[in-house]
Amino acid sequence: MNVITPDQRRAAAEAGNAPVELADPQTGDSFVLARADVFRRMRELLEDREDRLEHEAWATLARRARGGWAADNPY
């Protein structure tokens, strides 16, 4: 596990529960420093959302398939 620098610790303390955006001047990449418990909650929410979207997509496909079958097979 990496250890945060004193500057990162100070920025995190000042931000409270908000994430801290960090820039790598050598690569130009941006990073976000967040407390682990906040990151875990965010990840759970995103995974739950992905699961819900996948379920909704399958339900939509099933409705379309039933509708198509019903149109081709009138009783």
PyMOL Python script that loads the backbone (N, CA, C, O; Angstrom):
from pymol import cmd

cmd.read_pdbstr("""\
ATOM      1  N   MET A   1       0.848  -1.169   0.000  1.00  0.00           N
ATOM      2  CA  MET A   1       0.000   0.000   0.000  1.00  0.00           C
ATOM      3  C   MET A   1       0.895   1.234   0.000  1.00  0.00           C
ATOM      4  O   MET A   1       1.900   1.295   0.709  1.00  0.00           O
ATOM      5  N   ASN A   2       0.510   2.212  -0.809  1.00  0.00           N
ATOM      6  CA  ASN A   2       1.248   3.468  -0.858  1.00  0.00           C
ATOM      7  C   ASN A   2       0.873   4.348   0.327  1.00  0.00           C
ATOM      8  O   ASN A   2      -0.192   4.187   0.922  1.00  0.00           O
ATOM      9  N   VAL A   3       1.746   5.262   0.654  1.00  0.00           N
ATOM     10  CA  VAL A   3       1.523   6.176   1.777  1.00  0.00           C
ATOM     11  C   VAL A   3       1.336   7.577   1.207  1.00  0.00           C
ATOM     12  O   VAL A   3       2.073   7.994   0.314  1.00  0.00           O
ATOM     13  N   ILE A   4       0.345   8.303   1.728  1.00  0.00           N
ATOM     14  CA  ILE A   4       0.112   9.650   1.224  1.00  0.00           C
ATOM     15  C   ILE A   4       1.178  10.612   1.740  1.00  0.00           C
ATOM     16  O   ILE A   4       1.774  10.404   2.796  1.00  0.00           O
ATOM     17  N   THR A   5       1.394  11.652   0.975  1.00  0.00           N
ATOM     18  CA  THR A   5       2.389  12.660   1.345  1.00  0.00           C
ATOM     19  C   THR A   5       1.766  13.647   2.339  1.00  0.00           C
ATOM     20  O   THR A   5       0.543  13.698   2.465  1.00  0.00           O
ATOM     21  N   PRO A   6       2.568  14.410   3.028  1.00  0.00           N
ATOM     22  CA  PRO A   6       2.014  15.428   3.923  1.00  0.00           C
ATOM     23  C   PRO A   6       1.108  16.428   3.182  1.00  0.00           C
ATOM     24  O   PRO A   6       0.089  16.854   3.726  1.00  0.00           O
ATOM     25  N   ASP A   7       1.471  16.804   1.944  1.00  0.00           N
ATOM     26  CA  ASP A   7       0.625  17.714   1.172  1.00  0.00           C
ATOM     27  C   ASP A   7      -0.729  17.082   0.862  1.00  0.00           C
ATOM     28  O   ASP A   7      -1.761  17.749   0.933  1.00  0.00           O
ATOM     29  N   GLN A   8      -0.722  15.795   0.517  1.00  0.00           N
ATOM     30  CA  GLN A   8      -1.983  15.102   0.232  1.00  0.00           C
ATOM     31  C   GLN A   8      -2.829  14.984   1.498  1.00  0.00           C
ATOM     32  O   GLN A   8      -4.048  15.143   1.445  1.00  0.00           O
ATOM     33  N   ARG A   9      -2.198  14.709   2.621  1.00  0.00           N
ATOM     34  CA  ARG A   9      -2.919  14.610   3.896  1.00  0.00           C
ATOM     35  C   ARG A   9      -3.581  15.938   4.235  1.00  0.00           C
ATOM     36  O   ARG A   9      -4.736  15.970   4.659  1.00  0.00           O
ATOM     37  N   ARG A  10      -2.856  17.026   4.049  1.00  0.00           N
ATOM     38  CA  ARG A  10      -3.380  18.359   4.329  1.00  0.00           C
ATOM     39  C   ARG A  10      -4.563  18.678   3.398  1.00  0.00           C
ATOM     40  O   ARG A  10      -5.584  19.203   3.842  1.00  0.00           O
ATOM     41  N   ALA A  11      -4.417  18.358   2.115  1.00  0.00           N
ATOM     42  CA  ALA A  11      -5.499  18.614   1.154  1.00  0.00           C
ATOM     43  C   ALA A  11      -6.729  17.787   1.500  1.00  0.00           C
ATOM     44  O   ALA A  11      -7.855  18.277   1.402  1.00  0.00           O
ATOM     45  N   ALA A  12      -6.523  16.537   1.904  1.00  0.00           N
ATOM     46  CA  ALA A  12      -7.648  15.680   2.278  1.00  0.00           C
ATOM     47  C   ALA A  12      -8.335  16.207   3.526  1.00  0.00           C
ATOM     48  O   ALA A  12      -9.563  16.194   3.609  1.00  0.00           O
ATOM     49  N   ALA A  13      -7.562  16.670   4.494  1.00  0.00           N
ATOM     50  CA  ALA A  13      -8.139  17.214   5.727  1.00  0.00           C
ATOM     51  C   ALA A  13      -8.961  18.466   5.424  1.00  0.00           C
ATOM     52  O   ALA A  13     -10.044  18.651   5.978  1.00  0.00           O
ATOM     53  N   GLU A  14      -8.445  19.320   4.547  1.00  0.00           N
ATOM     54  CA  GLU A  14      -9.164  20.536   4.188  1.00  0.00           C
ATOM     55  C   GLU A  14     -10.442  20.234   3.411  1.00  0.00           C
ATOM     56  O   GLU A  14     -11.425  20.966   3.523  1.00  0.00           O
ATOM     57  N   ALA A  15     -10.432  19.160   2.625  1.00  0.00           N
ATOM     58  CA  ALA A  15     -11.596  18.809   1.800  1.00  0.00           C
ATOM     59  C   ALA A  15     -12.685  18.108   2.606  1.00  0.00           C
ATOM     60  O   ALA A  15     -13.834  18.053   2.166  1.00  0.00           O
ATOM     61  N   GLY A  16     -12.350  17.579   3.766  1.00  0.00           N
ATOM     62  CA  GLY A  16     -13.345  16.843   4.557  1.00  0.00           C
ATOM     63  C   GLY A  16     -13.733  15.554   3.853  1.00  0.00           C
ATOM     64  O   GLY A  16     -12.869  14.725   3.565  1.00  0.00           O
ATOM     65  N   ASN A  17     -15.028  15.368   3.569  1.00  0.00           N
ATOM     66  CA  ASN A  17     -15.488  14.157   2.872  1.00  0.00           C
ATOM     67  C   ASN A  17     -15.410  14.282   1.364  1.00  0.00           C
ATOM     68  O   ASN A  17     -15.623  13.297   0.656  1.00  0.00           O
ATOM     69  N   ALA A  18     -15.109  15.464   0.855  1.00  0.00           N
ATOM     70  CA  ALA A  18     -15.039  15.662  -0.591  1.00  0.00           C
ATOM     71  C   ALA A  18     -13.743  15.074  -1.139  1.00  0.00           C
ATOM     72  O   ALA A  18     -12.725  15.066  -0.447  1.00  0.00           O
ATOM     73  N   PRO A  19     -13.774  14.586  -2.368  1.00  0.00           N
ATOM     74  CA  PRO A  19     -12.542  14.071  -2.969  1.00  0.00           C
ATOM     75  C   PRO A  19     -11.583  15.211  -3.313  1.00  0.00           C
ATOM     76  O   PRO A  19     -11.992  16.363  -3.460  1.00  0.00           O
ATOM     77  N   VAL A  20     -10.323  14.874  -3.437  1.00  0.00           N
ATOM     78  CA  VAL A  20      -9.282  15.841  -3.780  1.00  0.00           C
ATOM     79  C   VAL A  20      -8.734  15.453  -5.148  1.00  0.00           C
ATOM     80  O   VAL A  20      -8.318  14.312  -5.353  1.00  0.00           O
ATOM     81  N   GLU A  21      -8.732  16.392  -6.077  1.00  0.00           N
ATOM     82  CA  GLU A  21      -8.174  16.112  -7.404  1.00  0.00           C
ATOM     83  C   GLU A  21      -6.686  16.442  -7.399  1.00  0.00           C
ATOM     84  O   GLU A  21      -6.268  17.514  -6.961  1.00  0.00           O
ATOM     85  N   LEU A  22      -5.904  15.498  -7.893  1.00  0.00           N
ATOM     86  CA  LEU A  22      -4.458  15.647  -7.954  1.00  0.00           C
ATOM     87  C   LEU A  22      -4.007  15.585  -9.407  1.00  0.00           C
ATOM     88  O   LEU A  22      -4.582  14.842 -10.202  1.00  0.00           O
ATOM     89  N   ALA A  23      -2.996  16.352  -9.758  1.00  0.00           N
ATOM     90  CA  ALA A  23      -2.470  16.346 -11.119  1.00  0.00           C
ATOM     91  C   ALA A  23      -1.027  15.870 -11.102  1.00  0.00           C
ATOM     92  O   ALA A  23      -0.249  16.239 -10.223  1.00  0.00           O
ATOM     93  N   ASP A  24      -0.682  15.051 -12.076  1.00  0.00           N
ATOM     94  CA  ASP A  24       0.700  14.616 -12.259  1.00  0.00           C
ATOM     95  C   ASP A  24       1.313  15.545 -13.300  1.00  0.00           C
ATOM     96  O   ASP A  24       0.954  15.462 -14.474  1.00  0.00           O
ATOM     97  N   PRO A  25       2.232  16.430 -12.900  1.00  0.00           N
ATOM     98  CA  PRO A  25       2.784  17.390 -13.848  1.00  0.00           C
ATOM     99  C   PRO A  25       3.632  16.736 -14.951  1.00  0.00           C
ATOM    100  O   PRO A  25       3.827  17.323 -16.015  1.00  0.00           O
ATOM    101  N   GLN A  26       4.127  15.541 -14.699  1.00  0.00           N
ATOM    102  CA  GLN A  26       4.960  14.883 -15.704  1.00  0.00           C
ATOM    103  C   GLN A  26       4.124  14.286 -16.832  1.00  0.00           C
ATOM    104  O   GLN A  26       4.526  14.333 -17.994  1.00  0.00           O
ATOM    105  N   THR A  27       2.958  13.723 -16.492  1.00  0.00           N
ATOM    106  CA  THR A  27       2.138  13.052 -17.503  1.00  0.00           C
ATOM    107  C   THR A  27       0.906  13.855 -17.890  1.00  0.00           C
ATOM    108  O   THR A  27       0.325  13.628 -18.952  1.00  0.00           O
ATOM    109  N   GLY A  28       0.499  14.799 -17.031  1.00  0.00           N
ATOM    110  CA  GLY A  28      -0.726  15.546 -17.271  1.00  0.00           C
ATOM    111  C   GLY A  28      -1.970  14.794 -16.833  1.00  0.00           C
ATOM    112  O   GLY A  28      -3.084  15.290 -16.996  1.00  0.00           O
ATOM    113  N   ASP A  29      -1.791  13.595 -16.275  1.00  0.00           N
ATOM    114  CA  ASP A  29      -2.934  12.812 -15.799  1.00  0.00           C
ATOM    115  C   ASP A  29      -3.503  13.417 -14.528  1.00  0.00           C
ATOM    116  O   ASP A  29      -2.782  14.019 -13.732  1.00  0.00           O
ATOM    117  N   SER A  30      -4.813  13.248 -14.351  1.00  0.00           N
ATOM    118  CA  SER A  30      -5.481  13.683 -13.121  1.00  0.00           C
ATOM    119  C   SER A  30      -5.893  12.460 -12.326  1.00  0.00           C
ATOM    120  O   SER A  30      -6.245  11.425 -12.892  1.00  0.00           O
ATOM    121  N   PHE A  31      -5.847  12.587 -11.022  1.00  0.00           N
ATOM    122  CA  PHE A  31      -6.237  11.515 -10.118  1.00  0.00           C
ATOM    123  C   PHE A  31      -7.156  12.092  -9.059  1.00  0.00           C
ATOM    124  O   PHE A  31      -7.173  13.299  -8.820  1.00  0.00           O
ATOM    125  N   VAL A  32      -7.917  11.217  -8.431  1.00  0.00           N
ATOM    126  CA  VAL A  32      -8.809  11.642  -7.362  1.00  0.00           C
ATOM    127  C   VAL A  32      -8.427  10.886  -6.100  1.00  0.00           C
ATOM    128  O   VAL A  32      -8.351   9.658  -6.092  1.00  0.00           O
ATOM    129  N   LEU A  33      -8.193  11.626  -5.058  1.00  0.00           N
ATOM    130  CA  LEU A  33      -7.881  11.055  -3.752  1.00  0.00           C
ATOM    131  C   LEU A  33      -9.155  11.119  -2.910  1.00  0.00           C
ATOM    132  O   LEU A  33      -9.675  12.199  -2.633  1.00  0.00           O
ATOM    133  N   ALA A  34      -9.642   9.964  -2.513  1.00  0.00           N
ATOM    134  CA  ALA A  34     -10.856   9.905  -1.695  1.00  0.00           C
ATOM    135  C   ALA A  34     -10.619   8.919  -0.558  1.00  0.00           C
ATOM    136  O   ALA A  34      -9.830   7.982  -0.684  1.00  0.00           O
ATOM    137  N   ARG A  35     -11.314   9.145   0.553  1.00  0.00           N
ATOM    138  CA  ARG A  35     -11.207   8.182   1.649  1.00  0.00           C
ATOM    139  C   ARG A  35     -11.711   6.833   1.169  1.00  0.00           C
ATOM    140  O   ARG A  35     -12.622   6.769   0.343  1.00  0.00           O
ATOM    141  N   ALA A  36     -11.140   5.774   1.668  1.00  0.00           N
ATOM    142  CA  ALA A  36     -11.486   4.424   1.226  1.00  0.00           C
ATOM    143  C   ALA A  36     -12.955   4.110   1.455  1.00  0.00           C
ATOM    144  O   ALA A  36     -13.578   3.482   0.599  1.00  0.00           O
ATOM    145  N   ASP A  37     -13.534   4.523   2.579  1.00  0.00           N
ATOM    146  CA  ASP A  37     -14.943   4.217   2.831  1.00  0.00           C
ATOM    147  C   ASP A  37     -15.850   4.948   1.848  1.00  0.00           C
ATOM    148  O   ASP A  37     -16.877   4.408   1.438  1.00  0.00           O
ATOM    149  N   VAL A  38     -15.484   6.168   1.467  1.00  0.00           N
ATOM    150  CA  VAL A  38     -16.263   6.916   0.479  1.00  0.00           C
ATOM    151  C   VAL A  38     -16.153   6.233  -0.879  1.00  0.00           C
ATOM    152  O   VAL A  38     -17.155   6.079  -1.577  1.00  0.00           O
ATOM    153  N   PHE A  39     -14.940   5.820  -1.260  1.00  0.00           N
ATOM    154  CA  PHE A  39     -14.727   5.123  -2.524  1.00  0.00           C
ATOM    155  C   PHE A  39     -15.540   3.829  -2.578  1.00  0.00           C
ATOM    156  O   PHE A  39     -16.156   3.530  -3.601  1.00  0.00           O
ATOM    157  N   ARG A  40     -15.546   3.068  -1.498  1.00  0.00           N
ATOM    158  CA  ARG A  40     -16.290   1.800  -1.472  1.00  0.00           C
ATOM    159  C   ARG A  40     -17.787   2.033  -1.651  1.00  0.00           C
ATOM    160  O   ARG A  40     -18.455   1.294  -2.374  1.00  0.00           O
ATOM    161  N   ARG A  41     -18.314   3.076  -0.981  1.00  0.00           N
ATOM    162  CA  ARG A  41     -19.745   3.397  -1.142  1.00  0.00           C
ATOM    163  C   ARG A  41     -20.046   3.786  -2.581  1.00  0.00           C
ATOM    164  O   ARG A  41     -21.052   3.356  -3.146  1.00  0.00           O
ATOM    165  N   MET A  42     -19.178   4.599  -3.177  1.00  0.00           N
ATOM    166  CA  MET A  42     -19.376   5.014  -4.568  1.00  0.00           C
ATOM    167  C   MET A  42     -19.342   3.796  -5.495  1.00  0.00           C
ATOM    168  O   MET A  42     -20.164   3.680  -6.404  1.00  0.00           O
ATOM    169  N   ARG A  43     -18.403   2.902  -5.264  1.00  0.00           N
ATOM    170  CA  ARG A  43     -18.294   1.707  -6.101  1.00  0.00           C
ATOM    171  C   ARG A  43     -19.540   0.845  -5.980  1.00  0.00           C
ATOM    172  O   ARG A  43     -20.040   0.333  -6.982  1.00  0.00           O
ATOM    173  N   GLU A  44     -20.052   0.677  -4.750  1.00  0.00           N
ATOM    174  CA  GLU A  44     -21.281  -0.098  -4.554  1.00  0.00           C
ATOM    175  C   GLU A  44     -22.454   0.531  -5.292  1.00  0.00           C
ATOM    176  O   GLU A  44     -23.243  -0.174  -5.921  1.00  0.00           O
ATOM    177  N   LEU A  45     -22.571   1.851  -5.219  1.00  0.00           N
ATOM    178  CA  LEU A  45     -23.657   2.539  -5.919  1.00  0.00           C
ATOM    179  C   LEU A  45     -23.544   2.345  -7.425  1.00  0.00           C
ATOM    180  O   LEU A  45     -24.550   2.108  -8.095  1.00  0.00           O
ATOM    181  N   LEU A  46     -22.340   2.443  -7.962  1.00  0.00           N
ATOM    182  CA  LEU A  46     -22.155   2.250  -9.400  1.00  0.00           C
ATOM    183  C   LEU A  46     -22.457   0.819  -9.813  1.00  0.00           C
ATOM    184  O   LEU A  46     -23.077   0.593 -10.852  1.00  0.00           O
ATOM    185  N   GLU A  47     -22.026  -0.148  -9.011  1.00  0.00           N
ATOM    186  CA  GLU A  47     -22.308  -1.548  -9.324  1.00  0.00           C
ATOM    187  C   GLU A  47     -23.806  -1.810  -9.268  1.00  0.00           C
ATOM    188  O   GLU A  47     -24.342  -2.509 -10.128  1.00  0.00           O
ATOM    189  N   ASP A  48     -24.495  -1.256  -8.261  1.00  0.00           N
ATOM    190  CA  ASP A  48     -25.937  -1.411  -8.167  1.00  0.00           C
ATOM    191  C   ASP A  48     -26.619  -0.808  -9.386  1.00  0.00           C
ATOM    192  O   ASP A  48     -27.557  -1.392  -9.928  1.00  0.00           O
ATOM    193  N   ARG A  49     -26.154   0.354  -9.817  1.00  0.00           N
ATOM    194  CA  ARG A  49     -26.735   1.022 -10.987  1.00  0.00           C
ATOM    195  C   ARG A  49     -26.511   0.177 -12.234  1.00  0.00           C
ATOM    196  O   ARG A  49     -27.424   0.017 -13.044  1.00  0.00           O
ATOM    197  N   GLU A  50     -25.301  -0.367 -12.397  1.00  0.00           N
ATOM    198  CA  GLU A  50     -25.010  -1.216 -13.555  1.00  0.00           C
ATOM    199  C   GLU A  50     -25.911  -2.444 -13.554  1.00  0.00           C
ATOM    200  O   GLU A  50     -26.434  -2.827 -14.600  1.00  0.00           O
ATOM    201  N   ASP A  51     -26.100  -3.067 -12.390  1.00  0.00           N
ATOM    202  CA  ASP A  51     -26.979  -4.230 -12.291  1.00  0.00           C
ATOM    203  C   ASP A  51     -28.407  -3.859 -12.681  1.00  0.00           C
ATOM    204  O   ASP A  51     -29.068  -4.602 -13.407  1.00  0.00           O
ATOM    205  N   ARG A  52     -28.885  -2.704 -12.197  1.00  0.00           N
ATOM    206  CA  ARG A  52     -30.239  -2.261 -12.497  1.00  0.00           C
ATOM    207  C   ARG A  52     -30.405  -1.977 -13.991  1.00  0.00           C
ATOM    208  O   ARG A  52     -31.416  -2.347 -14.588  1.00  0.00           O
ATOM    209  N   LEU A  53     -29.403  -1.317 -14.595  1.00  0.00           N
ATOM    210  CA  LEU A  53     -29.475  -1.025 -16.028  1.00  0.00           C
ATOM    211  C   LEU A  53     -29.464  -2.307 -16.855  1.00  0.00           C
ATOM    212  O   LEU A  53     -30.182  -2.409 -17.849  1.00  0.00           O
ATOM    213  N   GLU A  54     -28.657  -3.278 -16.454  1.00  0.00           N
ATOM    214  CA  GLU A  54     -28.631  -4.550 -17.171  1.00  0.00           C
ATOM    215  C   GLU A  54     -29.975  -5.257 -17.059  1.00  0.00           C
ATOM    216  O   GLU A  54     -30.482  -5.793 -18.045  1.00  0.00           O
ATOM    217  N   HIS A  55     -30.552  -5.260 -15.866  1.00  0.00           N
ATOM    218  CA  HIS A  55     -31.868  -5.882 -15.662  1.00  0.00           C
ATOM    219  C   HIS A  55     -32.922  -5.196 -16.531  1.00  0.00           C
ATOM    220  O   HIS A  55     -33.744  -5.863 -17.159  1.00  0.00           O
ATOM    221  N   GLU A  56     -32.897  -3.862 -16.564  1.00  0.00           N
ATOM    222  CA  GLU A  56     -33.858  -3.115 -17.371  1.00  0.00           C
ATOM    223  C   GLU A  56     -33.685  -3.416 -18.856  1.00  0.00           C
ATOM    224  O   GLU A  56     -34.672  -3.514 -19.585  1.00  0.00           O
ATOM    225  N   ALA A  57     -32.444  -3.564 -19.312  1.00  0.00           N
ATOM    226  CA  ALA A  57     -32.190  -3.875 -20.726  1.00  0.00           C
ATOM    227  C   ALA A  57     -32.747  -5.251 -21.082  1.00  0.00           C
ATOM    228  O   ALA A  57     -33.366  -5.418 -22.132  1.00  0.00           O
ATOM    229  N   TRP A  58     -32.528  -6.242 -20.204  1.00  0.00           N
ATOM    230  CA  TRP A  58     -33.074  -7.573 -20.461  1.00  0.00           C
ATOM    231  C   TRP A  58     -34.600  -7.558 -20.441  1.00  0.00           C
ATOM    232  O   TRP A  58     -35.238  -8.235 -21.246  1.00  0.00           O
ATOM    233  N   ALA A  59     -35.179  -6.796 -19.535  1.00  0.00           N
ATOM    234  CA  ALA A  59     -36.640  -6.706 -19.472  1.00  0.00           C
ATOM    235  C   ALA A  59     -37.195  -6.067 -20.743  1.00  0.00           C
ATOM    236  O   ALA A  59     -38.226  -6.503 -21.256  1.00  0.00           O
ATOM    237  N   THR A  60     -36.523  -5.041 -21.250  1.00  0.00           N
ATOM    238  CA  THR A  60     -36.958  -4.401 -22.496  1.00  0.00           C
ATOM    239  C   THR A  60     -36.879  -5.379 -23.658  1.00  0.00           C
ATOM    240  O   THR A  60     -37.802  -5.447 -24.471  1.00  0.00           O
ATOM    241  N   LEU A  61     -35.791  -6.137 -23.749  1.00  0.00           N
ATOM    242  CA  LEU A  61     -35.669  -7.138 -24.815  1.00  0.00           C
ATOM    243  C   LEU A  61     -36.763  -8.194 -24.711  1.00  0.00           C
ATOM    244  O   LEU A  61     -37.313  -8.622 -25.726  1.00  0.00           O
ATOM    245  N   ALA A  62     -37.078  -8.611 -23.500  1.00  0.00           N
ATOM    246  CA  ALA A  62     -38.129  -9.622 -23.312  1.00  0.00           C
ATOM    247  C   ALA A  62     -39.488  -9.075 -23.747  1.00  0.00           C
ATOM    248  O   ALA A  62     -40.256  -9.777 -24.404  1.00  0.00           O
ATOM    249  N   ARG A  63     -39.791  -7.810 -23.380  1.00  0.00           N
ATOM    250  CA  ARG A  63     -41.069  -7.214 -23.799  1.00  0.00           C
ATOM    251  C   ARG A  63     -41.159  -7.134 -25.315  1.00  0.00           C
ATOM    252  O   ARG A  63     -42.202  -7.440 -25.893  1.00  0.00           O
ATOM    253  N   ARG A  64     -40.080  -6.726 -25.959  1.00  0.00           N
ATOM    254  CA  ARG A  64     -40.073  -6.637 -27.425  1.00  0.00           C
ATOM    255  C   ARG A  64     -40.265  -8.006 -28.060  1.00  0.00           C
ATOM    256  O   ARG A  64     -41.003  -8.147 -29.036  1.00  0.00           O
ATOM    257  N   ALA A  65     -39.598  -9.016 -27.504  1.00  0.00           N
ATOM    258  CA  ALA A  65     -39.726 -10.368 -28.045  1.00  0.00           C
ATOM    259  C   ALA A  65     -41.159 -10.874 -27.892  1.00  0.00           C
ATOM    260  O   ALA A  65     -41.707 -11.478 -28.815  1.00  0.00           O
ATOM    261  N   ARG A  66     -41.768 -10.627 -26.724  1.00  0.00           N
ATOM    262  CA  ARG A  66     -43.161 -11.052 -26.523  1.00  0.00           C
ATOM    263  C   ARG A  66     -44.091 -10.314 -27.475  1.00  0.00           C
ATOM    264  O   ARG A  66     -45.011 -10.904 -28.042  1.00  0.00           O
ATOM    265  N   GLY A  67     -43.846  -9.022 -27.647  1.00  0.00           N
ATOM    266  CA  GLY A  67     -44.676  -8.237 -28.554  1.00  0.00           C
ATOM    267  C   GLY A  67     -44.554  -8.723 -29.986  1.00  0.00           C
ATOM    268  O   GLY A  67     -45.550  -8.808 -30.705  1.00  0.00           O
ATOM    269  N   GLY A  68     -43.340  -9.040 -30.402  1.00  0.00           N
ATOM    270  CA  GLY A  68     -43.132  -9.565 -31.750  1.00  0.00           C
ATOM    271  C   GLY A  68     -43.781 -10.913 -31.937  1.00  0.00           C
ATOM    272  O   GLY A  68     -44.380 -11.182 -32.979  1.00  0.00           O
ATOM    273  N   TRP A  69     -43.667 -11.763 -30.935  1.00  0.00           N
ATOM    274  CA  TRP A  69     -44.290 -13.087 -31.017  1.00  0.00           C
ATOM    275  C   TRP A  69     -45.803 -12.946 -31.091  1.00  0.00           C
ATOM    276  O   TRP A  69     -46.452 -13.629 -31.883  1.00  0.00           O
ATOM    277  N   ALA A  70     -46.367 -12.067 -30.275  1.00  0.00           N
ATOM    278  CA  ALA A  70     -47.823 -11.869 -30.265  1.00  0.00           C
ATOM    279  C   ALA A  70     -48.309 -11.331 -31.605  1.00  0.00           C
ATOM    280  O   ALA A  70     -49.385 -11.706 -32.068  1.00  0.00           O
ATOM    281  N   ALA A  71     -47.530 -10.460 -32.228  1.00  0.00           N
ATOM    282  CA  ALA A  71     -47.939  -9.912 -33.526  1.00  0.00           C
ATOM    283  C   ALA A  71     -47.896 -11.005 -34.597  1.00  0.00           C
ATOM    284  O   ALA A  71     -48.731 -11.020 -35.501  1.00  0.00           O
ATOM    285  N   ASP A  72     -46.933 -11.914 -34.499  1.00  0.00           N
ATOM    286  CA  ASP A  72     -46.805 -12.997 -35.504  1.00  0.00           C
ATOM    287  C   ASP A  72     -47.736 -14.175 -35.229  1.00  0.00           C
ATOM    288  O   ASP A  72     -47.976 -14.990 -36.120  1.00  0.00           O
ATOM    289  N   ASN A  73     -48.257 -14.273 -34.019  1.00  0.00           N
ATOM    290  CA  ASN A  73     -49.070 -15.430 -33.622  1.00  0.00           C
ATOM    291  C   ASN A  73     -50.374 -14.986 -32.973  1.00  0.00           C
ATOM    292  O   ASN A  73     -50.554 -15.158 -31.767  1.00  0.00           O
ATOM    293  N   PRO A  74     -51.281 -14.418 -33.754  1.00  0.00           N
ATOM    294  CA  PRO A  74     -52.563 -14.011 -33.143  1.00  0.00           C
ATOM    295  C   PRO A  74     -53.330 -15.253 -32.689  1.00  0.00           C
ATOM    296  O   PRO A  74     -53.269 -16.293 -33.344  1.00  0.00           O
ATOM    297  N   TYR A  75     -54.030 -15.152 -31.606  1.00  0.00           N
ATOM    298  CA  TYR A  75     -54.712 -16.331 -31.099  1.00  0.00           C
ATOM    299  C   TYR A  75     -56.097 -16.290 -31.578  1.00  0.00           C
ATOM    300  O   TYR A  75     -56.881 -17.190 -31.277  1.00  0.00           O
TER     301      TYR A  75
END
""", "prot")
cmd.dss("prot")
cmd.show_as("cartoon", "prot")
cmd.util.cbc("prot")
cmd.orient("prot")
